Amino acid sequence: MALILALLSAAFYGTADFLGGLAARRSAALAATVVAQGCGLVLVALALPLFPAAPPSAAGALWGAGAGMTGGVGVALLYYGLAGAFFVCLARAGNATGLWPLLIARATSTLALAAAARLARVPLSIPRKVVPVVAACGALDMVANALYLIAVREGPLGLVATLASLCGARRAAAARTVAGARVRGGRDRADHEPVEMLLIPSGVWIRATR
């Protein structure tokens, strides 16, 4: 069961990545990231009472915060390697703490990215037509995180994290699809402008140019 859940999480991560790429094409990438993270935060906060559990220990909370920093700040810093750190930190956050690790992680990443946006003077606003895409991205990413958390509590970290990381294949396909559409279409406001693919779970941006 753990392996199946890990594969499902990879599928959800890949779908969230694709939607994140679409959102980043139509709005400021950092603003889309913060809004998506916020949507995920709201979702996990609403789901928390459905999975009653004691809050994690101080150490567990720190691991959860570490997951948020590596997963969320990794987006802003473009560090691909932080994906593995995110998986490890989340796995270390405690086995009997329900969704608390996800709440702590997402609150940390949302606040950190919002602070980064403020420092960069990026308005936290996105076009209204992009809101559903960003909301879906944040929600699917949180579902993927929840599936991974359940899987890693049931199975070995190394194998579960490896399977969850298979979202990279979906991510590459999404990058090719969006970049290819940009090259073929080229009718938007910036034909020669880079296409920013915002890859939220792993903290990677793929920039494809014509």
Secondary structure in CASP SS format (residue, H / E / C, confidence):
PFRMAT SS
TARGET T0000
AUTHOR 0000-0000-0000
METHOD secondary structure of the structure
MODEL  1
M C 1.00
A H 1.00
L H 1.00
I H 1.00
L H 1.00
A H 1.00
L H 1.00
L H 1.00
S H 1.00
A H 1.00
A H 1.00
F H 1.00
Y H 1.00
G H 1.00
T H 1.00
A H 1.00
D H 1.00
F H 1.00
L H 1.00
G H 1.00
G H 1.00
L H 1.00
A H 1.00
A H 1.00
R H 1.00
R H 1.00
S C 1.00
A C 1.00
A H 1.00
L H 1.00
A H 1.00
A H 1.00
T H 1.00
V H 1.00
V H 1.00
A H 1.00
Q H 1.00
G H 1.00
C H 1.00
G H 1.00
L H 1.00
V H 1.00
L H 1.00
V H 1.00
A H 1.00
L H 1.00
A H 1.00
L H 1.00
P H 1.00
L H 1.00
F C 1.00
P C 1.00
A C 1.00
A C 1.00
P C 1.00
P C 1.00
S C 1.00
A H 1.00
A H 1.00
G H 1.00
A H 1.00
L H 1.00
W H 1.00
G H 1.00
A H 1.00
G H 1.00
A H 1.00
G H 1.00
M H 1.00
T H 1.00
G H 1.00
G H 1.00
V H 1.00
G H 1.00
V H 1.00
A H 1.00
L H 1.00
L C 1.00
Y C 1.00
Y C 1.00
G C 1.00
L H 1.00
A H 1.00
G H 1.00
A H 1.00
F H 1.00
F H 1.00
V H 1.00
C H 1.00
L H 1.00
A H 1.00
R C 1.00
A C 1.00
G C 1.00
N C 1.00
A C 1.00
T C 1.00
G C 1.00
L C 1.00
W H 1.00
P H 1.00
L H 1.00
L H 1.00
I H 1.00
A H 1.00
R H 1.00
A H 1.00
T H 1.00
S H 1.00
T H 1.00
L H 1.00
A H 1.00
L H 1.00
A H 1.00
A H 1.00
A H 1.00
A H 1.00
R H 1.00
L H 1.00
A C 1.00
R C 1.00
V C 1.00
P C 1.00
L C 1.00
S C 1.00
I C 1.00
P C 1.00
R H 1.00
K H 1.00
V H 1.00
V H 1.00
P H 1.00
V H 1.00
V H 1.00
A H 1.00
A H 1.00
C H 1.00
G H 1.00
A H 1.00
L H 1.00
D H 1.00
M H 1.00
V H 1.00
A H 1.00
N H 1.00
A H 1.00
L H 1.00
Y H 1.00
L H 1.00
I H 1.00
A H 1.00
V H 1.00
R H 1.00
E H 1.00
G C 1.00
P C 1.00
L H 1.00
G H 1.00
L H 1.00
V H 1.00
A H 1.00
T H 1.00
L H 1.00
A H 1.00
S C 1.00
L C 1.00
C H 1.00
G H 1.00
A H 1.00
R H 1.00
R H 1.00
A H 1.00
A H 1.00
A H 1.00
A H 1.00
R H 1.00
T H 1.00
V H 1.00
A H 1.00
G H 1.00
A H 1.00
R H 1.00
V H 1.00
R H 1.00
G H 1.00
G C 1.00
R C 1.00
D C 1.00
R C 1.00
A C 1.00
D C 1.00
H C 1.00
E C 1.00
P C 1.00
V E 1.00
E E 1.00
M E 1.00
L E 1.00
L E 1.00
I C 1.00
P C 1.00
S C 1.00
G C 1.00
V E 1.00
W E 1.00
I E 1.00
R E 1.00
A E 1.00
T C 1.00
R C 1.00
END
